[in-house]
Amino acid sequence: MGSTENLRSGEAIKKIQELAEAANTCLFTTNLTKIPLSARPMSTSKIEDDGSMWFFSRVDSDKNTDIKQDNRVQLFYANTGSSEFLSIYGTAEISTDPAKIEELWTPLAKTWFTEGKEDPAITLIKVTPEDGHYWDTKSGKIVSLLKIAVGAVIGKTMDDGLEGKVRI
């Protein structure tokens, strides 16, 4: 079995940035008290040095409606190529700050906001992480799979992965 390493403050933020930026896309989950959960793929625009995470969103989207009713969200990141995973629980707030939109704007955003940075449908969602958990293999997927196979043959765990809580 791998090691447990719980991270706090700066170390937690660094791990969140590392894993979320490598995966880039998460399942952004709202309406956490209703089953089935309401999740959709979202691309992370930026992760600040304080750990807050930014996403573009349409003003009329279901997620914006959900956040207005209950601002608790869960983000699930998976970088399967490297066997790295991250789950973040936090609170979300909706912003229309033109300076932040300008800062985060990319040409790809025009796919959803055809009128550009001034599109009246554009909003940003800022997620402030409160709690989370990560799973991170040190060796990468291929080496980890080989270690699992060898471990099965010899009857000994050879996992060098890390997992733990992240708290900001």
C-alpha positions, -999 to 999 in steps of 0.1 A, spaced: 0 0 0 12 35 -8 21 62 18 -2 87 33 10 123 33 -15 150 44 -7 185 32 -16 219 46 -13 255 35 14 261 9 22 224 4 -15 217 -2 -18 246 -27 12 234 -46 -2 199 -48 -36 212 -59 -19 233 -86 3 205 -98 -25 179 -101 -53 202 -113 -31 219 -140 -19 185 -153 -55 172 -156 -69 206 -167 -104 194 -169 -126 184 -140 -161 172 -133 -175 204 -117 -203 192 -93 -231 213 -79 -263 207 -60 -245 183 -37 -276 173 -17 -296 160 -46 -292 126 -62 -281 121 -88 -253 147 -85 -252 174 -111 -217 172 -127 -203 185 -159 -168 188 -175 -152 221 -170 -117 234 -179 -98 252 -152 -88 287 -163 -64 295 -134 -53 284 -100 -42 313 -78 -14 312 -53 -39 312 -25 -55 280 -41 -86 296 -55 -97 282 -88 -113 301 -118 -137 288 -144 -157 305 -172 -194 299 -172 -225 312 -189 -248 334 -168 -278 312 -177 -261 279 -170 -275 253 -146 -243 255 -126 -247 292 -120 -283 286 -110 -272 258 -86 -245 280 -71 -269 308 -64 -290 284 -44 -262 265 -27 -226 276 -32 -210 243 -21 -192 225 -50 -170 194 -55 -144 192 -82 -130 158 -95 -98 158 -115 -83 127 -132 -50 126 -150 -53 89 -159 -21 90 -180 -1 96 -149 -25 79 -124 -30 112 -105 -64 121 -90 -77 150 -70 -110 157 -53 -117 193 -40 -146 204 -19 -151 242 -16 -174 272 -20 -181 289 -53 -190 325 -61 -200 341 -94 -181 371 -107 -185 394 -136 -153 414 -129 -142 428 -163 -105 429 -152 -105 392 -142 -123 383 -174 -96 402 -193 -69 384 -174 -83 349 -179 -95 353 -215 -82 330 -242 -92 327 -278 -108 293 -270 -133 311 -247 -148 327 -278 -163 292 -286 -188 297 -258 -188 335 -257 -192 345 -293 -193 383 -286 -158 381 -270 -148 395 -236 -179 418 -236 -204 390 -241 -233 397 -217 -235 359 -210 -200 357 -196 -194 350 -159 -165 336 -139 -168 311 -111 -143 313 -83 -140 282 -62 -123 285 -28 -111 251 -17 -118 240 18 -110 203 18 -98 177 -5 -80 144 -12 -53 134 -37 -39 102 -51 -5 105 -68 18 78 -81 55 86 -79 65 64 -108 38 70 -134 12 47 -148 34 21 -166 58 16 -137 29 14 -112 12 -12 -133 44 -32 -134 48 -30 -96 12 -42 -91 19 -71 -114 52 -80 -97 35 -76 -63 7 -100 -73 33 -126 -84 55 -123 -53 27 -116 -28 41 -83 -16 28 -48 -21 51 -26 -41 30 5 -44 50 38 -41 20 60 -45 11 88 -22 -24 99 -10 -36 123 15 -58 152 25 -52 187 12 -63 215 36 -56 252 28 
